């Protein structure tokens, strides 16, 4: 496409040169017949006007028109870049709002998780305290039962020992004072009384 454009420019310039040559020769001829004055309305002025019109046509065709097309393309490119920049900015704003929303959701989830963990820790602590209390009550009850059992056994041993000692002492006393039958009767009576007492 550049080759076609440069060939057109070259052809246009060549055509202008061919048109301008006779005008230049006519201008030179008119220069020779030049008469002094402020404004000379002669062939030179006409040739200068024609040269100016040809120059304006050449400049319009080969400079202003391509320059206007270039400027229009450039303006279109700038508009396109501005639209892309606006879209990119909108995308950044949207992405940032999504990020902030996800960050807010993550913070809320973390706070909810922290509250749930605190609640579970509190419940576990209360459960362990309750379990420790129940274990302590059970151990105390078991110790009381064992102590009561030991007290009963000690009382029973003490009673047996007391009975034995009492019988021995009573036997000694009775041997001295009582007859065999009285002795037996008193011993049986005493044993019955001891059996009734808890």
Steps between C-alpha positions, in 0.01 A plus 500: 500500500791737573640420157171599335484820704863598416441430127192723509695774675782468247256509206321802643824689555615413147173629353533823693854548376378455140223755560732741680774505230298696243374729777858565616612574144209738459591665830857547382380658174269734693789590732690631209214734410458611858401860559566673831204580735330408829258244357553371154199325358670304238584145402735453800221554748283254312780243493568547872131449571496181289818379675341570839183308403708205370707506823182507710356204300825305536524576870135404555527176301840380624539667839175617660280206392749228617575708810127532573456125446801434726364734767157336480657153537712630785192650671315169450797314652504739796122456548547123482787517753287717730213250478739213577644697792147569628410132468825403675426752779145365533641146512749605769221665702281190462787266591588718799140501624485121457828467690374726780175303514685167519734646764198621702340155469826333609522730803139425595564128459816524713306690770223238495759223519672673792168536684417134437844392623464717812157349566632145449798568728267639769268200468794257514642678807160485676464133404846419639427695820169314541671169428772583758235590758312178436824302525588678826150429641531137394844470660376670818196269512720198441743616771209555741364155424843346554544697822156393623582142411833525684322658801244217500774240474699673773188518717432133435860408586484725803168340603644150453806594696287668764280190521805281529654719766168533680448128491849440626453752777153373582626147499769584744255678725245228478748228571570665816138571598255291301427149438534330164131533412477865589809562301355344187169677534664845543733442202210403272300799615790732440560358150133545415513865610811559297336340195202737529713815511611626157 
